[in-house]
Amino acid sequence: VAKPKVIEPIDYENIIVQKKTQIINDGLRELLLFPYDDFQTAVLKRQHQYVCSTIPENAEKEAYSLFVTECIKTYISDWHIVNFKHEDYSGDFRQLPNKGNRLEKLPVHVFEVDEEADKDEDAASLGSQKGGLTKQGWLYKGNMNSAISVTMRSFKRRFFHLLQLGDGSYNLNFYKDEKISKEPKGSIFLDSCMGVVQVSKELYCSI
C-alpha cells in the first residue's frame, strides 16, 4: 500500500515576501494583505494592590524550574493589551452596533408614469372647470313629447356630444352628422333625464 503523499502547508509569510511586487500592483491586494489598522497594541503597567510584594526580588533568578519561572513572570510582568478595531462586530448579530441613521419612514418614490397621470388628472379637472367636450358618439333618439310607449316609438340615429358646463352640470347636444361645428339640432340637460330603457338590445334615454 502506497503511503499518502505528505503535503507541506503553505508558508504564508514567505509567499507574501516572494510575490510582494505582484501583490502591490494587484487591484485586490486588500484580500491578501493583513490590514495595518485592524488592531493596536498597548502596555498596561501592572498595579500592585498591596504594600509589599509577595514575590522576592531575586525569585526569578533563583528559580530552577521552568514552570516556577513562568509563574513568577505571570505575577510580575506588565499586561500587553491588543485592541481590535472591529471587535464590536465580532459578537452576536443582535448586538451589532448601528451607527447609521435609521429612517423613520421610507422615502416616497415618484415615477414618470405617476407624474404623467397626475398631469392628465389636473388637465381633466381644469378642463371640467372651464367646460369642454368629454364624450362623443352615435346614439338613437326618440320623440320625447310622444305619449306612445318607449317600446313602440321610432328612433333616429344621431351624433351626440356630452359636454360639461362650467357649473359642473352636463349637457347632451345632438347633430345629424359628425360636423359639430354646426348648430346642434337640440340639447338635452341630463338633470332632466329620468332613466335608461333597453329596447331591442339598444339603450335609449327616456326624458
Sequence and secondary structure as in RCSB ss.txt:
>XXXX:A:sequence
VAKPKVIEPIDYENIIVQKKTQIINDGLRELLLFPYDDFQTAVLKRQHQYVCSTIPENAEKEAYSLFVTECIKTY
ISDWHIVNFKHEDYSGDFRQLPNKGNRLEKLPVHVFEVDEEADKDEDAASLGSQKGGLTKQGWLYKGNMNSAISV
TMRSFKRRFFHLLQLGDGSYNLNFYKDEKISKEPKGSIFLDSCMGVVQVSKELYCSI
>XXXX:A:secstr
           HHHHHHHTHHHHHH TTGGGTS  TTSEEEEEE    SSSS SS TTHHHH  SHHHHHHHHHH
HS EEEEEETTGGGSS GGG    S   SS      HHHHHHHHHHHHHHHHHHH EEEEEEEEEEE SS  S G
GG  EEEEEEEEEE TTS EEEEEESSS TTS  SEEEEGGG  EEEEETTEEEEE 
